Every structure is written in C-alpha cells, then in structure tokens.
C-alpha cells in the first residue's frame, strides 16, 4: 500500500479487493486456494500506515468457487490533498 500511496497524486484513489477472513482467524490467513484472506482491522491499519484515508471498506462477494460465494473486501483509500 505504501508503494501505491507514493504513486498517487494528492487526492488520488487506490481501489482494490481482497478476500476476507474473520478477525479471530488472525490478521491474514492463507486459504487452501493459495490466496490470502485479510481481516478488516488489518486492512484499516495498512491503509493508515500508508498515510492514506480509508474512504470506504465494504464487504462484497468477489466471485463463486464451486458454487460457493467467496467473500471479500472492496477497499477505497485516498491520498490526502
């Protein structure tokens, strides 16, 4: 996130998705698929550490795998002006 924040112009947006995990599973979790899932607080901390303002953190369904919803986060962060 820091590298992306450094590439943004003031007021620029960083928008990305990641798979979600519950906070009790830890800050992040390696899934059987080989993808990492992330807890909400871990993402908020990362956004703040990159000196970005979290404009939105929304729970979404990213896709289906074997007819099962894969839940994730849609993160929108902004570099301050």
N, C-alpha and C positions, 0 to 999 in steps of 0.2 A: 504494500500500500504506500510505503514511503516513496518508492521509485515513481509510482503513478502520480502521487501528490506533487512530486517535484517536476513532473512533465506537464502538469495542468497550469493553465493561465489563471490568474485571480478570477474567482467566480466560476471556474470550470467545474464540470461534474464528472465524477467517477461512478459508473453504474456497473454492477456485476451480480452474479448469482453464485451461490454455493449451496451444497447440501446441508441440511440442518440435523443437529443432534440435541438431545436434552442436556441441560446443564449438569445433571447428576452423572452423565456419561463422561464428563471432563470437558476441557475447552475445545478439544477436537478429537475426532475418532476416525481411525482408518476402517472403512467399510469393507465387506467381503468383495465388493466390486473393484477394490483398489483405489477408490476415490475417498477423499477426506470429507467428513461432515464437521460442521462448526456450531458451537453454542452461541446464542445471542450475545451474551456478555463478552465473549472472546472477540466477536466482530466489532462491538462498540468500543472496546479497549484498543483494538488495532486501528480503527478509524481515528480515534482521539490521538493515539501515539504518532500517527502520520500527520498530525496538525490539520486534519480535515473536520468539517462539521457534518455530522450524520443528519442528512435531510430526511431520510426515511429508511426504515428497516422493516420489511413486510414479509410475512410468512406466505409462501406460494407453493404450488405444485409445479415442479420443474419438468417432469416427464413421467411416463409409466415404464416400469420394467417388469416383465412377466405379468402384465395386467394389474400391477400394484403401483399406487401413487408414490413418487419419490418427492418428499417434502424438502423445501429449501428456503433460503432467504434471498430476497431481492434487496440489494443494498444500494442506496443512492447517497453519495457523500459529496460535499462541495468544498473546494479550496476557498478560504476566505478572500475577500476583496482586499 
